[in-house]
Amino acid sequence: MSRREQMLSEIGVKPLWRLRDAQQDEFRETPREVRLAAEPEAFVAPPVPRHANEAPAPVAPSHSVPSLPDAPKEAAPAQPIRAPADSPVMQMGWDALRKAVADCQNCGLCKARKQAVLGVGDEAADWLFVGEGPGAEEDERGEPFVGQAGKLLDAMLASIGLARGRNVYIANAVKCRPPGNRTPEAHEIAACHPFLERQIELIRPRLIVALGRPAAQTLLEREVKIGAARGQTFDRRGIPVIVTYHPAYLLRNLEDKAKAWQDLCFALDQMQERSGS
Ligand code: SF4
């Protein structure tokens, strides 16, 4: 049985994977009904498992850059500024980057932050997950995705056999908390983009997963609708990018967790294809 088939079996009506315990290497199983009642933040897969003859999600060739439908006019696209290769940020190592981000006052988000949140994880990871920006708990603790959305992201990672910090790096499009957890504005994303760009250069991931529209637009430097972009592989200067929903969105839209899980399976397939396994 393939790894995917195993996941489909486990996440369907049969007992489900649950969040990996930080102290254990083994997954634990809990009946789905119990999870739904006790762990609403858990990454619950569709009630009916996918099977071999189900129509697959549309997949573009990995080297292609599909055109996307226009987004509504009111949704201003992120307009990241590509940092010149010889800019100071693009010369930085991790220590210099950490200090630069911690001291940064390049946009107004520095005013209300408790601390900037660069990212967390394996600095040579194959997998890079990029979200939107820190929330209140992240601002407090200095680590991305540590609130309810973070718990869900951890469960999402576990659903495809990944774990925070193990061949995975997690970052955000902006490093400082937008007040009231609002969506970061285009000029804020642009101001912060060189830091993300340098992170990507240093990590050199084999695959990037964009969590939500702001992250996707930042990485792809174009208008993106998540619904239209799912199931495709985009190219970001030689690195494949997969798009899915932000965990915070999934906490409000439980019905879309199944789609996010499909996206992660697709991402895993893409990674395995590139690994030749
Ligand atoms: Fe600097 Fe980015 Fe923080 Fe703005 S969000 S102050 S650009 S680190």
Boltz pocket constraint, residues with backbone or C-beta under 6 A from the ligand:
constraints:
  - pocket:
      binder: B
      contacts: [[A, 100], [A, 101], [A, 104], [A, 105], [A, 106], [A, 107], [A, 108], [A, 109], [A, 110], [A, 116], [A, 174], [A, 175], [A, 176], [A, 188], [A, 191], [A, 192]]
      max_distance: 6.0
